[in-house]
């Protein structure tokens, strides 16, 4: 880019980030005034604000009194409303029980503050990770413009926090992340204990050489669960029935591919199981392909440890695996709510920072970020906590369940195509200048970016940081000459 086009791009990125801040402010205000609630089934036809959080809070209250966390007992009166608890026992004792020491409304407010702190950290890490200010500001805005995040705040879920912990672990596990790699182990372990779905990222942990941390995490999860179920044997049946049902619950809140398949099968269980088996086989093949390509990149990096191209290829493959495994979970899990799509935010942001082709991630991001068409076919004035699904026509039901799964379907398909196409373990480019005032040293996600997409500083401005680093004029000229030759 020229200086003028770089300046215009910076202004657009800054404006996009400012719009994101305004949109997120609207999210927070809507928590109080309900302006956005008609756009989402989970706001219009469920118990109310904080309903998922109160389910966890109630389990914590039961844990404090030594009662069953999977049976609704006398302490359910400590919350306005709640659903049955379905998570691992560690969540009730390590997270919900301390929160249950506070009044339920104050605990919910504290939880919202913690989610906002996680969002701020995600934005800070994004601004530090990119190759130039244009790309980092645009990627940071992606966190703020994502409508499922509003649902996450409204119901008081911890899917966003789980996805954020995985995002932090992924960044900390990099060789030159600037953080102790052990912090990545702690982040991933916390994510697994919160929600077991981060176990799908076990291949990434192993490829990063974190086998010991993975084994300790699994032992902690299994050990704490076994201790609880040994003390409460009947609770195991409830836990298994809730998390391993033979079919998905088809209602307006289920926005997963499996709910769509069950609807297409006309609620026929044998036909659904056949279709689901074919889909799971396809997803397993996609996971195997992405994992195999990542393993290939690891071997290449070990053969040539001093070759930056090999190390960078490994980072590309691992990012594709991270994004692909997230898509596979969303497509294979039976009960996917709209807030679950916040899991895609980390992969979306990293794909944007790396400069991957926009056709790969931008359409999927738009589908996941925007609200569905629910407001146009909603059935208002239903009784409290009623499901509008039985009142829809078959076409409306199919349209509703089709919308969100398109995001992971598109992204996974693109990743598989690129992985099949890119059989060579070579990068197309390896040297890219950065935007003015950015540091000379390469940022974590510069190598896959195209030079023409980045802001190239003018000669006068590029000279200043080199002087600060103590480079003589001859070294500066030699560096620029080498850079021009490589760019050509």
Wavefront OBJ file of the C-alpha trace (Angstrom):
o trace
v 0.000 0.000 0.000
v 1.049 3.596 -0.547
v 1.184 6.018 2.355
v -2.158 7.568 1.421
v -3.957 4.267 0.968
v -2.428 3.036 4.232
v -3.766 6.115 6.007
v -7.238 5.581 4.552
v -7.162 1.922 5.526
v -6.174 2.876 9.078
v -9.086 5.287 9.288
v -11.530 2.640 8.067
v -10.197 0.099 10.542
v -10.388 2.630 13.368
v -13.961 3.491 12.389
v -14.877 -0.203 12.305
v -13.433 -0.669 15.784
v -15.362 2.381 17.026
v -18.567 0.951 15.548
v -17.800 -2.314 17.326
v -17.479 -0.468 20.627
v -20.854 1.208 20.034
v -22.484 -2.113 19.152
v -21.121 -3.716 22.284
v -22.361 -0.769 24.331
v -25.773 -1.470 22.787
v -25.439 -5.089 23.944
v -24.812 -3.950 27.506
v -27.681 -1.461 27.480
v -30.013 -4.091 26.049
v -29.304 -6.300 29.041
v -31.132 -3.653 31.064
v -33.763 -2.451 28.596
v -34.295 -5.511 26.360
v -34.088 -3.674 23.039
v -32.453 -6.604 21.195
v -34.441 -9.412 22.811
v -37.013 -9.801 19.981
v -34.163 -10.795 17.637
v -33.351 -13.997 19.513
v -35.416 -16.983 20.580
v -33.258 -17.451 23.679
v -34.267 -13.985 24.880
v -37.896 -13.962 23.775
v -39.049 -17.449 24.761
v -36.894 -18.666 27.627
v -37.033 -18.057 31.367
v -35.252 -14.714 31.289
v -31.920 -12.985 31.848
v -29.316 -15.146 33.560
v -31.305 -18.388 33.261
v -28.261 -20.524 32.396
v -26.163 -18.835 35.054
v -28.808 -19.457 37.700
v -28.800 -23.149 36.744
v -25.093 -23.286 37.584
v -25.591 -21.111 40.670
v -28.321 -23.461 41.960
v -25.975 -26.432 41.527
v -23.362 -24.561 43.543
v -25.903 -23.935 46.309
v -26.692 -27.651 46.370
v -22.963 -28.469 46.509
v -22.470 -26.189 49.504
v -25.147 -28.165 51.380
v -23.824 -31.585 50.337
v -26.898 -32.309 48.232
v -27.163 -33.698 44.718
v -26.224 -31.161 42.070
v -28.229 -32.937 39.350
v -31.526 -33.154 41.285
v -33.468 -29.986 41.940
v -33.647 -29.746 45.718
v -34.777 -27.239 48.295
v -32.049 -24.745 47.411
v -33.498 -24.075 43.948
v -35.417 -21.324 45.729
v -32.184 -19.337 45.923
v -32.583 -18.336 42.249
v -35.464 -16.791 40.274
v -35.503 -19.690 37.771
v -33.153 -22.407 36.521
v -32.713 -25.337 34.169
v -31.264 -28.739 35.123
v -27.494 -28.798 35.653
v -25.654 -30.802 32.959
v -21.940 -30.114 33.408
v -19.103 -31.950 35.117
v -19.130 -31.939 38.943
v -15.949 -29.842 39.003
v -17.946 -26.879 37.658
v -20.383 -26.985 40.588
v -17.692 -27.235 43.267
v -14.889 -25.076 41.836
v -16.903 -22.333 40.142
v -20.566 -22.374 41.162
v -20.097 -22.983 44.885
v -17.950 -19.846 45.467
v -20.423 -17.787 43.423
v -23.312 -19.210 45.457
v -21.874 -17.501 48.545
v -23.215 -14.254 47.063
v -26.868 -13.386 46.446
v -27.877 -14.727 43.030
v -28.394 -11.346 41.328
v -25.054 -10.010 42.572
v -23.339 -13.215 41.473
v -24.829 -12.803 37.987
v -23.580 -9.195 37.854
v -20.110 -10.366 38.929
v -20.188 -13.013 36.213
v -20.954 -10.353 33.591
v -17.950 -8.356 34.807
v -15.722 -11.431 34.454
v -16.969 -11.998 30.896
v -16.235 -8.370 30.031
v -12.729 -8.728 31.452
v -12.178 -11.782 29.248
v -13.380 -9.780 26.239
v -10.956 -6.949 27.027
v -8.065 -9.403 27.265
v -9.022 -10.953 23.937
v -8.982 -7.529 22.299
v -5.634 -6.661 23.875
v -4.051 -9.895 22.668
v -5.481 -9.289 19.189
v -4.027 -5.788 19.010
v -0.619 -7.182 19.994
v -0.620 -10.118 17.601
v -1.190 -8.634 14.150
v 1.196 -7.432 11.446
v -0.130 -3.852 11.225
v -2.658 -1.551 12.829
v -5.158 -1.944 9.996
v -5.457 -5.664 10.406
v -5.311 -5.705 14.204
v -8.019 -3.072 14.617
v -10.260 -4.818 12.119
v -9.753 -8.155 13.859
v -10.341 -6.584 17.276
v -13.681 -5.251 16.028
v -14.723 -8.815 15.215
v -14.948 -9.575 18.928
v -17.354 -6.676 19.446
v -19.660 -7.139 16.452
v -20.653 -10.738 17.210
v -24.339 -11.002 18.136
v -24.099 -14.438 19.865
v -21.949 -12.657 22.448
v -25.058 -10.736 23.499
v -26.830 -14.032 24.074
v -23.865 -15.244 26.100
v -24.188 -12.230 28.368
v -27.980 -12.430 28.523
v -28.215 -16.074 29.613
v -25.024 -15.909 31.699
v -23.297 -18.782 29.931
v -19.584 -19.618 30.008
v -19.092 -20.839 26.442
v -17.414 -17.535 25.578
v -15.095 -17.854 28.563
v -14.295 -21.435 27.553
v -13.490 -20.329 24.004
v -11.399 -17.450 25.356
v -9.369 -19.810 27.547
v -8.680 -22.013 24.508
v -7.701 -18.884 22.531
v -5.277 -17.849 25.279
v -3.833 -21.366 25.454
v -3.352 -21.474 21.688
v -1.419 -18.189 21.763
v 0.626 -19.086 24.846
v 1.706 -22.414 23.363
v 3.512 -20.716 20.488
v 7.309 -20.802 20.634
v 7.703 -16.996 20.691
v 4.504 -15.985 22.416
v 6.213 -13.991 25.160
v 4.325 -15.982 27.821
v 5.436 -19.072 29.727
v 4.091 -22.061 27.842
v 2.886 -23.484 31.149
v 0.288 -20.703 31.255
v -1.223 -22.240 28.136
v -1.507 -25.532 30.017
v -3.432 -23.816 32.799
v -5.750 -22.048 30.361
v -6.557 -25.246 28.464
v -7.042 -27.255 31.659
v -9.444 -24.635 33.008
v -11.374 -24.714 29.735
v -11.697 -28.507 29.847
v -12.940 -28.430 33.431
v -15.476 -25.714 32.595
v -16.850 -27.464 29.527
v -15.548 -30.773 28.285
v -15.746 -29.693 24.634
v -12.124 -28.350 24.589
v -11.085 -32.007 24.617
v -11.573 -31.839 20.840
v -8.408 -29.696 20.790
v -6.341 -32.508 22.286
v -4.458 -33.005 18.956
v -3.252 -29.384 19.165
v -2.014 -29.879 22.723
v -0.116 -33.000 21.680
v 1.369 -31.377 18.573
v 2.569 -28.515 20.768
v 4.311 -31.023 23.009
v 1.938 -30.616 25.941
v 1.220 -34.317 26.449
v 1.974 -34.199 30.163
v -0.397 -31.287 30.744
v -3.084 -33.073 28.722
v -2.688 -36.247 30.781
v -2.897 -34.323 34.063
v -6.006 -32.493 32.868
v -7.751 -35.715 31.894
v -6.780 -37.308 35.198
v -8.149 -34.322 37.122
v -11.423 -34.316 35.176
v -11.954 -38.070 35.503
v -10.811 -38.185 39.122
v -13.068 -35.407 40.382
v -16.020 -36.799 38.428
v -15.451 -40.332 39.724
v -15.270 -39.151 43.322
v -18.579 -37.333 43.017
v -20.455 -40.107 41.212
v -19.201 -42.667 43.708
v -20.750 -40.548 46.454
v -23.954 -39.972 44.416
v -24.448 -43.085 42.220
v -27.918 -42.148 41.008
v -26.628 -38.869 39.598
v -24.590 -40.696 36.959
v -27.775 -41.823 35.215
v -29.074 -38.258 35.137
v -25.756 -36.925 33.838
v -25.574 -39.580 31.118
v -29.204 -39.146 30.082
v -28.771 -35.391 29.760
v -25.533 -35.477 27.764
v -25.934 -38.671 25.708
v -29.522 -38.588 24.477
v -30.226 -40.732 21.381
v -31.589 -37.723 19.478
v -31.298 -33.939 19.655
v -33.978 -31.798 21.202
v -35.585 -30.082 18.232
v -36.824 -26.723 19.427
v -36.321 -23.130 18.372
v -33.205 -22.813 20.529
v -31.277 -25.684 18.921
v -29.245 -24.143 16.093
v -27.030 -27.117 15.257
v -26.691 -29.317 12.195
v -27.995 -32.357 14.080
v -31.286 -30.620 14.839
v -31.581 -29.817 11.139
v -30.922 -33.469 10.245
v -33.546 -34.672 12.726
v -36.018 -32.216 11.233
v -35.178 -33.354 7.683
v -35.653 -36.976 8.825
v -39.164 -35.974 9.955
v -38.281 -37.060 13.512
v -37.606 -40.628 12.317
v -34.972 -41.991 14.704
v -33.586 -44.757 12.386
v -33.255 -42.348 9.444
v -31.686 -39.725 11.677
v -29.125 -42.190 13.037
v -28.195 -43.197 9.481
v -27.724 -39.577 8.394
v -25.869 -38.736 11.587
v -23.480 -41.659 11.111
v -22.645 -40.451 7.591
v -22.101 -36.902 8.811
v -19.915 -38.016 11.713
v -17.860 -40.174 9.340
v -17.349 -37.177 7.058
v -16.358 -34.998 10.003
v -13.922 -37.661 11.215
v -12.304 -37.761 7.769
v -11.975 -33.964 7.764
v -10.423 -34.009 11.235
v -8.049 -36.766 10.147
v -6.960 -34.824 7.075
v -6.302 -31.588 8.969
v -4.468 -33.456 11.734
v -2.365 -35.424 9.237
v -1.315 -32.237 7.442
v -0.345 -30.690 10.772
v 1.734 -33.760 11.646
v 3.459 -33.489 8.274
v 4.317 -29.876 9.043
v 5.725 -30.880 12.445
v 8.020 -33.432 10.824
v 9.201 -30.889 8.263
v 9.914 -28.346 11.005
v 11.946 -30.900 12.958
v 13.976 -31.900 9.889
v 14.828 -28.261 9.168
v 14.690 -26.480 12.553
v 16.508 -23.399 11.215
v 14.175 -22.927 8.237
v 11.578 -20.230 9.013
v 9.372 -21.437 6.160
v 8.955 -24.863 7.767
v 8.122 -23.385 11.170
v 5.659 -20.983 9.599
v 3.987 -23.778 7.655
v 3.449 -25.598 10.935
v 1.749 -22.502 12.383
v -0.548 -22.277 9.352
v -1.503 -25.940 9.569
v -2.102 -25.729 13.294
v -4.383 -22.716 12.872
v -6.368 -24.583 10.232
v -6.642 -27.507 12.633
v -7.821 -25.191 15.438
v -10.517 -23.691 13.223
v -11.490 -27.062 11.747
v -11.889 -28.816 15.093
v -14.094 -25.962 16.321
v -16.326 -26.389 13.274
v -16.421 -30.157 13.743
v -17.644 -29.793 17.320
v -20.406 -27.388 16.301
v -21.496 -29.664 13.458
v -21.316 -32.932 15.389
v -22.767 -31.937 18.755
v -26.488 -32.642 19.133
v -27.598 -29.639 21.187
v -26.004 -26.454 19.819
v -27.443 -23.179 21.049
v -26.835 -19.894 19.302
v -24.385 -18.707 21.969
v -22.192 -21.751 21.226
v -21.052 -20.003 18.046
v -18.882 -17.708 20.182
v -16.426 -20.627 20.059
v -15.670 -19.610 16.467
v -14.496 -16.128 17.436
v -10.928 -17.151 18.276
v -10.347 -18.984 14.958
v -12.050 -16.196 12.992
v -9.800 -13.551 14.537
v -6.600 -15.529 13.971
v -7.517 -16.312 10.367
v -8.114 -12.608 9.771
v -4.836 -11.630 11.459
v -2.880 -14.099 9.391
v -4.312 -12.705 6.186
v -6.038 -15.880 5.009
v -8.227 -15.476 1.960
v -11.411 -13.631 2.824
v -13.654 -16.071 1.001
v -12.564 -18.653 3.587
v -13.604 -16.881 6.789
v -15.577 -13.701 6.025
v -18.852 -15.300 4.769
v -18.798 -17.730 7.701
v -18.146 -14.871 10.120
v -21.043 -12.842 8.716
v -23.471 -15.752 9.053
v -22.353 -16.484 12.605
v -22.180 -12.832 13.693
v -25.528 -11.584 12.408
v -28.826 -12.489 14.063
v -31.014 -15.010 12.263
v -34.308 -14.119 10.559
v -36.141 -15.227 13.694
v -37.828 -11.859 14.272
v -39.699 -12.172 10.953
v -41.363 -15.511 11.741
v -41.564 -15.401 15.525
v -44.877 -16.224 17.192
v -45.352 -13.491 19.802
v -47.542 -13.512 22.880
v -46.800 -17.119 23.799
v -47.015 -18.255 27.389
v -43.923 -18.036 29.602
v -40.994 -20.234 28.442
v -43.004 -21.612 25.487
v -41.393 -22.975 22.319
v -42.621 -21.461 19.013
v -41.289 -24.402 16.961
v -44.571 -26.447 16.975
v -46.429 -23.450 15.539
v -44.141 -23.018 12.523
v -44.658 -24.509 9.094
v -42.207 -27.151 7.915
v -40.466 -24.674 5.604
v -40.081 -22.113 8.394
v -38.632 -24.724 10.727
v -36.099 -25.838 8.116
v -35.121 -22.242 7.389
v -34.621 -21.546 11.081
v -32.398 -24.560 11.711
v -30.423 -24.119 8.483
v -29.078 -20.617 9.077
v -26.371 -20.915 11.737
v -24.872 -24.295 10.692
v -23.935 -22.689 7.365
v -21.075 -20.871 9.136
v -19.088 -23.930 10.320
v -20.039 -25.829 7.155
v -18.562 -23.123 4.928
v -15.426 -22.685 7.004
v -14.729 -26.414 7.341
v -15.285 -27.015 3.632
v -12.866 -24.197 2.775
v -10.228 -25.524 5.165
v -10.466 -29.007 3.677
v -10.179 -27.633 0.130
v -7.151 -25.526 1.023
v -5.549 -28.417 2.878
v -5.947 -30.697 -0.128
v -4.694 -28.010 -2.483
v -1.694 -26.990 -0.452
v 0.253 -30.227 -0.389
v 3.631 -28.485 -0.525
v 5.167 -27.513 2.803
v 6.386 -24.194 1.482
v 5.123 -20.718 2.128
v 4.426 -18.390 -0.746
v 5.978 -15.444 1.077
v 8.099 -14.973 4.151
v 8.989 -11.279 4.466
v 6.436 -8.527 4.948
v 6.919 -4.946 6.076
v 4.645 -3.565 8.706
v 2.634 -0.399 9.099
v 4.182 2.830 10.320
v 5.133 2.958 13.991
v 4.766 -0.825 14.253
v 7.778 -2.730 15.608
v 10.374 -4.004 13.154
v 10.347 -7.531 14.566
v 7.807 -9.821 12.956
v 4.490 -10.148 14.743
v 3.098 -13.632 15.313
v 0.731 -13.524 12.340
v 2.638 -11.748 9.561
v 4.042 -14.562 7.510
v 0.955 -15.531 5.550
v -0.019 -11.955 4.777
v 0.499 -10.635 1.290
v 2.857 -7.648 0.996
v 0.418 -5.597 -1.049
v -2.195 -5.925 1.714
v 0.050 -4.393 4.388
v 0.866 -0.751 5.046
v 4.443 -0.097 3.937
v 6.085 2.797 5.812
v 7.782 5.595 3.946
v 11.598 5.646 3.790
v 11.927 8.459 6.314
v 9.682 6.763 8.829
v 11.189 3.335 8.258
v 14.663 4.709 8.990
v 13.858 5.877 12.529
v 13.231 2.513 14.205
v 16.338 1.096 12.538
v 18.403 3.903 14.002
v 16.891 3.248 17.395
v 18.060 -0.325 17.124
v 21.633 0.854 16.391
v 21.856 -0.187 12.716
v 24.366 1.760 10.639
v 23.535 3.320 7.290
v 25.275 0.523 5.376
v 23.266 -2.139 7.237
v 20.087 -0.196 6.589
v 20.777 -0.018 2.845
v 21.652 -3.710 2.736
v 18.465 -4.610 4.645
v 16.251 -2.594 2.320
v 17.888 -4.025 -0.787
v 17.385 -7.576 0.480
v 13.771 -6.826 1.366
v 13.021 -5.421 -2.101
v 14.566 -8.416 -3.806
v 12.554 -10.839 -1.705
v 9.345 -8.904 -2.297
v 9.870 -9.124 -6.014
l 1 2 3 4 5 6 7 8 9 10 11 12 13 14 15 16 17 18 19 20 21 22 23 24 25 26 27 28 29 30 31 32 33 34 35 36 37 38 39 40 41 42 43 44 45 46 47 48 49 50 51 52 53 54 55 56 57 58 59 60 61 62 63 64 65 66 67 68 69 70 71 72 73 74 75 76 77 78 79 80 81 82 83 84 85 86 87 88 89 90 91 92 93 94 95 96 97 98 99 100 101 102 103 104 105 106 107 108 109 110 111 112 113 114 115 116 117 118 119 120 121 122 123 124 125 126 127 128 129 130 131 132 133 134 135 136 137 138 139 140 141 142 143 144 145 146 147 148 149 150 151 152 153 154 155 156 157 158 159 160 161 162 163 164 165 166 167 168 169 170 171 172 173 174 175 176 177 178 179 180 181 182 183 184 185 186 187 188 189 190 191 192 193 194 195 196 197 198 199 200 201 202 203 204 205 206 207 208 209 210 211 212 213 214 215 216 217 218 219 220 221 222 223 224 225 226 227 228 229 230 231 232 233 234 235 236 237 238 239 240 241 242 243 244 245 246 247 248 249 250 251 252 253 254 255 256 257 258 259 260 261 262 263 264 265 266 267 268 269 270 271 272 273 274 275 276 277 278 279 280 281 282 283 284 285 286 287 288 289 290 291 292 293 294 295 296 297 298 299 300 301 302 303 304 305 306 307 308 309 310 311 312 313 314 315 316 317 318 319 320 321 322 323 324 325 326 327 328 329 330 331 332 333 334 335 336 337 338 339 340 341 342 343 344 345 346 347 348 349 350 351 352 353 354 355 356 357 358 359 360 361 362 363 364 365 366 367 368 369 370 371 372 373 374 375 376 377 378 379 380 381 382 383 384 385 386 387 388 389 390 391 392 393 394 395 396 397 398 399 400 401 402 403 404 405 406 407 408 409 410 411 412 413 414 415 416 417 418 419 420 421 422 423 424 425 426 427 428 429 430 431 432 433 434 435 436 437 438 439 440 441 442 443 444 445 446 447 448 449 450 451 452 453 454 455 456 457 458 459 460 461 462 463 464 465 466 467 468 469 470 471 472 473 474 475 476 477 478 479 480 481 482 483 484 485 486 487 488
